[in-house]
């Protein structure tokens, strides 16, 4: 069985990376917020007696968790997009090299 170069496979891979990059920011933000709310519940229950203070702590730590998740998700999305661009650049180099050799 011979295996031949097919640039369409690499382009599909790059497209999948872009799709994943568009989803990762949302997912990391959501997971960060959920983790923050859970951590906030644990901290608030152990420290505070007043309901308003408990809710404030839960909300504040949840927002901080969501912000951290968004930051990490944005960084991860950037790396995925960069990887897609590198792959697409390699495909373009191959196309240009193939056309140059006549």
Rosetta blueprint (number, residue, H / E / L):
1 X L
2 X L
3 X L
4 X L
5 X L
6 X L
7 X H
8 X H
9 X H
10 X H
11 X H
12 X H
13 X H
14 X H
15 X H
16 X H
17 X H
18 X H
19 X H
20 X H
21 X H
22 X H
23 X H
24 X H
25 X H
26 X H
27 X H
28 X H
29 X H
30 X H
31 X H
32 X H
33 X H
34 X H
35 X H
36 X H
37 X H
38 X H
39 X H
40 X H
41 X H
42 X H
43 X H
44 X H
45 X H
46 X H
47 X H
48 X L
49 X L
50 X L
51 X H
52 X H
53 X H
54 X H
55 X H
56 X H
57 X H
58 X H
59 X H
60 X H
61 X H
62 X H
63 X H
64 X H
65 X H
66 X H
67 X H
68 X H
69 X H
70 X H
71 X H
72 X H
73 X H
74 X H
75 X H
76 X H
77 X H
78 X H
79 X H
80 X H
81 X H
82 X H
83 X H
84 X H
85 X H
86 X H
87 X H
88 X H
89 X H
90 X H
91 X H
92 X H
93 X H
94 X H
95 X H
96 X H
97 X H
98 X H
99 X H
100 X H
101 X L
102 X L
